[in-house]
Amino acid sequence: MRTEDRPGPPDASLEDRLLELLRRKDYTPMRVEDLAAALRLDRRDDKKFSALIQNLLNKGFIAKVKQDRFVIPRDADLQCGRVKFRQSGVAVFLPEGPDGASLGPPWHIPAQDTGTALHGDLVLVRENKRARPWRAGKPGSADEKHGRIIRVLERAHDTIAGTLRRDHQFWNVTPDDPRFVRTVLVADPAQSSVFPPPKPGDKVLVRLHEWTQPHQSPTGDIIENLGVTHTPGAEFKAILYKYHLQPEFPEPVLLEAASIPPEVRPRDQVGREDIRNIFTITIDPDDAKDFDDALSVEHLSGGDLRIGIHIADVSAYVRPGTALDKEARARGNSTYLVGCVVPMLPHVLSNGLCSLVEAQDRLTKSVFVTFGATGKIKATRFANTVIRSRKRLTYRQAFALLKENDLALLRALPLPPAHATGSTGRPLSSLTDAELVELRDAVRTLWSLAEPMRVARMQKGSLDFDFPEVKIFTDADGYADRLELIQNDESHQLVEEFMLLANEVVARALHEAGLPFLSRVHDQPDPEKLIELRDLLATFGVQAGDLTQRQEIIRVLDKIRRHPQGHTLKTQFLRSLKQACYRASVDGHYGLYKKFYTHFTSPIRRYSDLVVHRIFDNYLARTGATNAAPAPVRYNQADLDALARHLSLTERNSTDAERETVKLKLLEFFEREAQRTPRQQFPALITDIRNHGFFIELRESMAYGFVPLSSLQDDLYSISADGRELVGRRTKRKFTLGQEIPVEVFRVDRYKRQIDFRVVQEGGPRASGQQREDSSVTPAMVSQNRKMRPGQRQDRHQPPRRHKDDRRRRRR
């Protein structure tokens, strides 16, 4: 349970009086009865007071010391916070205040001092001031605190998913998460009520018992059989349980959604601008399940251009206080797992009536921006509208329309797989020459405006984090089928610029109208984090100055982009920045370098955008627009503050789930690759040298792995004095930091979540760069087309993917 979700005290005024007493300088630790007497409580309040004491203990606000006396934790050298484990069993303690805010740098907790804590638990820790720095010689090690876990205040999870095993006469479950470092003992599954009875090798869900003895293994009860471990279905269910995601909707929500007509009716269009005759398109990824936004192009007199940014009007169907609204608010956002989506809204809305599918009338909220002949913005206008998309384009198709003039080549572009998307749209081969030319001209017109906007944004100081990323595609059975390097090309940038523009102009308009709304906020980074980043960059040969200066940040980012280990450095760079969040105040966006910014463009999958749409209707009504909603919804500041906290939490939870599925699918992909003969070769870059091997980053997929020293059997290798090379004793062969080498999969351990590679010997049957004949490999794609039975977790060396406010489109 997160800090914001912890139950409040039974009597807040009594809590204040108690805490004030405990904080007094002359306070001496007292028992419960002495505290009650000091506070002059009536005996009839004993039960309520005991409940308050227990509540404050559970939250870490107070602590119990010897002889059942109570103190403020800091007075007993105690600190409350969260514990995060590593696979080795050591842990990191993150101190927290009563409101969940960070209280300083992490502490080190040795494995023998973790007690009965599990990953993510809320714990009480006492500092061990006699401990030696565990990272002697590393920056900051002298100041690093060490601690010992005294008490578990609150479990992060009451269930875990893992693989059932039998060791002699004992049954146990190996947790999926390698940071859950204990196996869980369970009873014979044949005696459980679970059907079908789990067998060894099945993935199961276990409800944990209370665990109080660290020298004994934790125990639990099997409550569900999720299927054969490491199959797509079983892994999917485990993710759902771990992150409390629910793909199914409650019956009242489904009934309410079913009662909404499946098509836009004439009466739904009353009071809206009818712009169905204006040329409008959508541009989305191949595997997009829903379509939030569309763009239209109008040529005006005098050479002006009017661009319409049209966003699905979910607020027209999801009314406040309804079952649909309550469920959407609870979910907060859709969660995009690899190969599937857990939607915020039922399918009939998210993929149907609200989705801006091709050739269907749809209700939208529109931002009209008029550009002069020089490309400068002359005017903006807002309206509720009805549109009809002329064509659903993929990014691949839009890029081809930008670059290619040959209509025959354009017609040859394939449709996205039907199983992977909410709508394929018509094939380009079915369009007439005139339709193709009109489509091509519209896309090029949009880019002619988006490109200078992007250049101007970067010149003003917006940070460019749009590096290539790898997308994992699945086959019809759900198995990881291919990896594709997604470049942030002009087709992505085109859409991004207009969405950023809409988000900014709407935020500014709402602010100037004095309407409270949800801002998308990205705070300034901590200077200490930037100093640590500068030191780290120096070890990779990237010299940085004062990173608190924006121009220096921009300069260093440009260096990173051109660095051989750019992906690794970019990941470290992003870790040094704060996470973006929602807030009911205009606090600016550091990354975009914008004062006014909100989320307006994705209401199908983000509740924040739906709320902003409702506030947008207030703006339309206030400015006298005839097409404003008949009864705009009003939010006060307190409502928005609570919403912002809740939505920031649901977003973070979804991001963690999405990252975990990426790790699991990468493991699955490389495990299947290890079972094939011959094996695929991958060009890789050496990113770190250790005395037991070296870490690598694959150039095409940007996945991380490790080459163990034991796989180098041609010589005996040792690390150089400067730690930048492994050198062979006899052959003098060297493996150097930053060197590119050909590798193949050596072994995959799904339980430890690690992938080991081995170097392909030079002059061998498969030289560097040579591709397997039975694979369809392009410079931007690693495709595996043969269906293989899955074998037996991702790379322990895989860092988390960078935080994005919009995974599908790189939108902030």
Secondary structure, DSSP 8 states (H G I E B T S, - for coil): --GGGS---S-HHHHHHHHHHHHSTT---B-HHHHHHHTT--GGGHHHHHHHHHHHHHHTSSEEEGGGEEE-GGGGTEEEEEEEE-TTS-EEEEEB-TTS-B-SS-EEE-GGG-TT--TT-EEEEEE-TT---TTTTSTTGGG--BEEEEEEEE-S-SEEEEEEEEETTEEEEEESSTTS-S-EEE--GGGSS-SS---TTEEEEEEE-----TTS--BEEEEEEEEETTSHHHHHHHHHHHTT--SS--HHHHHHHHTS-SS--GGGGTTSEE-TTS-EEEEE-TT-S---EEEEEEE-GGG-EEEEEEEE-GGGTS-TTSHHHHHHHHH-B-EEETTEEE-SS-HIIIIIITS--BT-EEEEEEEEEEE-TTS-EEEEEEEEEEEEBSEEEEHHHHHHHHH---HHHHHT-----GGG-S-----GGGS-HHHHHHHHHHHHHHHHHHHHHHHHHHHHT-------EEEEEE-TTS-EEEEEEE---HHHHHHHHHHHHHHHHHHHHHHHTT----EEEB----HHHHHHHHHHHHHTT-----TTSHHHHHHHHHHHHHSTTHHHHHHHHHHTS---EEESS---BTTTTBSS-B--S-TTTBHHHHHHHHHHHHHHHHTT-TTS-SS-----HHHHHHHHHHHHHHHHHHHHHHHHHHHHHHHHHHHHHHTSSS---EEEEEEEEETTEEEEEETTT--EEEEEGGG--SS-EEE-TTSSEEEETTT--EEETT-EEEEEEEEEETTTTEEEEEE--TTSSS-TT---TTS-EETTEEE--S---------TT-------SBTTTTB-
